[in-house]
């Protein structure tokens, strides 16, 4: 059949397909362009596997009756309690231990141990629990469904579930009812280029200096030097989780 | 054998059916109200805490999910293992399995911190997590058993009946293996971290599912004035006896293994001797009511032909099963985690080294009962809409 007018030979299906493709392109293009512009403007550097952030706690220096690190953590992340210790969030806690055989007493702090092989990440059904390239274990508050399986799996009882409606949250640490949370190794400070955590600063200020934070992969860092020259312990080392938090004199 | 006719569930008077359904709907509404109350306020209004993170709703949910896969066994015996006496019960077995799973999942979902994020659980999978696998296994169970039921009811697709029976059977084994592995894969806690959890949950499902099946079958036939012959009930009864014995055997093997290892002496002493409510639930709930009494009712010649003994044995199995899951889920969390082996905890602000207390609240119980009501209501509606129950289950001539 010869062509008798200048209309394009487009059947209905092609027309609809073309329309959808055009509409899609129109809808997506601005986002792509904006993204590209933002990317050009200030490139956000992701976490690098060249670093592994960790912490060392010297139990000999951890002073009886002191709670400076706990208070500092609560202030930093605005972990306001409701006077209900069973359900209030605790990202860091002090523990006093006595050896059953020898009677030797230790005092120390416990928090997320930022394992290389974290059981919480293994069990999380939605990938909300995740480990950054630099070793920090976090919870994505946007995809946590609040199933608490990670709390069942954590060998350190490091995690808390938000049992209440929260108000006046810190910009540093957005939180939400119904999600699980834990120590972030002050990731907001790390990403801002700072080199200390809130608990470490508080411990230092009170003159104990029991906590050192730093890059385990950097042989020149203070934490690496301390760990190289001292015998340190991982809690539940039998689980082979290669914790990022180590203890001296435990 | 006489030809089998199936008919929708009609009671003597419509009022009897609708009153029953109304009662179930009331429990469902109370359960939903309780869930709203807990979600609105946050979990602090429940008995759960940062130490006992899974509470009574999980006990109900796991109990129903485990029973769901077991309820399908009767259908599997009919199609996979070729038991002619079981075949007419296959349709109801599938319907009950779907209903129980739906009830259990409702409770599980509404106890999440963020049940509104169900879509995330359905779309983002961490394939190393057995929970993520379970989302797939549970969804798949609905689909497979639904189609399986269809092949039983529609002659035009009846040729797929046997293959579907096999698929459903293997899927249900996988499902309960997945549910048991939720605990089996928990390396951190002394009470769990055992490969036997998976097969133990499978055998538990056989027992609870069949008990649910017997109770609801007898109830439905009473409700609709239909008759069940002794032959089938006796077969079901004998099967239940085997399953109850098998659950006791697995319990024995699990605890004996733990008693051998010094590392596990603490948790065993807690559950078997010093755990208070958990010890009582283990010995009186799980072993006596859930094991010894049903075995006596099933095998004693005194109750040879008593269908009330069969009914009572099934109820006892369910009470025992509920106790067993309570002891596993909550007893296992109540026992302190051994974070510092060889050390005694003198002070801790986070309950290290102490037995954690848990007192369930009314709202948690209401949500759990609501789940059972959802299961039963789905079964009642399903049986009313579809030809699920044989008109009569009289013994064949």
Contacts between the chains, C-beta under 8 A, distances in Angstrom:
chain1	res1	chain2	res2	distance
A	70	B	349	7.6
A	82	B	44	7.1
A	84	B	44	6.0
A	85	B	349	6.9
A	86	B	49	3.9
A	86	B	50	6.7
A	86	B	51	6.8
A	86	B	351	7.5
A	87	B	43	7.1
A	87	B	44	4.4
A	87	B	49	5.2
A	87	B	50	6.3
A	88	B	50	8.0
A	89	B	50	7.6
A	90	B	50	7.4
A	90	B	349	6.6
A	90	B	350	5.3
A	93	B	348	6.5
A	93	B	349	5.0
A	93	B	350	4.4
A	93	B	352	7.9
A	94	B	347	7.3
A	94	B	348	7.5
A	94	B	349	6.5
A	95	B	340	7.8
A	95	B	345	6.4
A	95	B	347	6.9
A	95	B	348	4.7
A	95	B	350	7.8
A	95	B	352	5.6
A	96	B	345	7.3
A	96	B	346	4.3
A	96	B	347	3.9
A	96	B	348	7.3
A	97	B	340	5.5
A	97	B	343	4.2
A	97	B	344	6.9
A	97	B	345	6.0
A	97	B	346	6.6
A	98	B	343	6.5
A	98	B	344	4.8
A	98	B	346	5.4
A	99	B	342	6.4
A	99	B	343	5.8
A	99	B	344	7.8
A	100	B	342	5.8
A	100	B	343	6.5
A	100	B	344	5.4
A	101	B	342	7.1
A	105	B	346	7.1
A	106	B	343	7.5
A	110	B	339	7.6
A	110	B	350	7.5
A	110	B	352	7.6
A	119	B	187	6.3
A	119	B	188	6.2
A	121	B	126	8.0
A	122	B	126	8.0
A	122	B	128	5.1
A	122	B	129	6.7
A	123	B	128	7.9
A	123	B	129	5.1
A	123	B	130	7.3
A	123	B	131	6.5
A	123	B	185	7.2
A	123	B	186	7.8
A	124	B	126	5.6
A	124	B	129	5.8
A	124	B	131	7.8
A	125	B	121	6.1
A	125	B	125	7.1
A	125	B	126	5.9
A	125	B	129	4.6
A	125	B	131	3.7
A	125	B	132	4.0
A	125	B	134	8.0
A	125	B	135	6.5
A	126	B	117	8.0
A	126	B	120	5.2
A	126	B	121	5.9
A	126	B	124	4.5
A	126	B	125	7.6
A	126	B	126	6.6
A	126	B	132	7.4
A	127	B	124	5.7
A	127	B	125	7.8
A	127	B	126	4.6
A	143	B	117	7.4
A	143	B	120	5.2
A	143	B	124	6.0
A	144	B	113	7.3
A	144	B	114	6.8
A	144	B	117	7.9
A	145	B	112	5.3
A	145	B	113	6.9
A	145	B	114	5.0
A	145	B	115	7.8
A	145	B	117	4.6
A	145	B	118	7.6
A	145	B	120	5.9
A	145	B	121	5.3
A	146	B	112	4.9
A	146	B	113	1.8
A	146	B	114	4.6
A	146	B	117	7.9
A	147	B	112	5.7
A	147	B	113	7.4
A	147	B	121	7.9
A	147	B	131	6.5
A	148	B	53	4.1
A	148	B	54	6.4
A	148	B	113	7.2
A	149	B	129	7.4
A	149	B	131	5.4
A	149	B	182	7.5
A	151	B	50	7.2
A	151	B	53	4.4
A	152	B	53	6.2
A	152	B	54	6.8
A	152	B	186	5.8
A	152	B	188	7.7
A	152	B	189	7.2
A	152	B	333	7.5
A	153	B	186	5.7
A	153	B	187	7.6
A	153	B	188	5.8
A	154	B	188	6.3
A	155	B	187	7.2
A	155	B	188	3.7
A	155	B	337	7.1
A	155	B	339	6.8
A	156	B	339	6.1
A	157	B	50	7.7
A	157	B	51	7.5
A	157	B	337	6.1
A	157	B	339	6.8
A	157	B	350	6.4
A	157	B	352	7.1
A	159	B	50	7.8
A	160	B	50	5.1
A	161	B	43	6.6
A	161	B	50	6.0
A	161	B	53	6.4
A	161	B	113	6.4
A	162	B	42	7.2
A	162	B	113	7.3
A	163	B	42	4.9
A	163	B	43	4.5
A	163	B	44	3.9
A	163	B	48	8.0
A	163	B	49	7.7
A	163	B	50	7.9
A	164	B	41	7.8
A	164	B	42	4.5
A	164	B	44	5.4
A	165	B	41	7.5
A	165	B	42	5.8
A	177	B	42	5.0
A	177	B	113	7.3
A	178	B	39	7.6
A	178	B	42	7.1
A	178	B	43	7.7
A	178	B	112	7.4
A	178	B	113	3.0
A	178	B	114	4.4
A	179	B	113	5.9
A	179	B	114	6.6
A	180	B	113	7.4
A	235	B	339	6.4
A	235	B	340	7.0
A	236	B	188	7.9
A	236	B	339	6.6
A	236	B	341	7.9
A	239	B	187	6.2
A	239	B	188	7.5
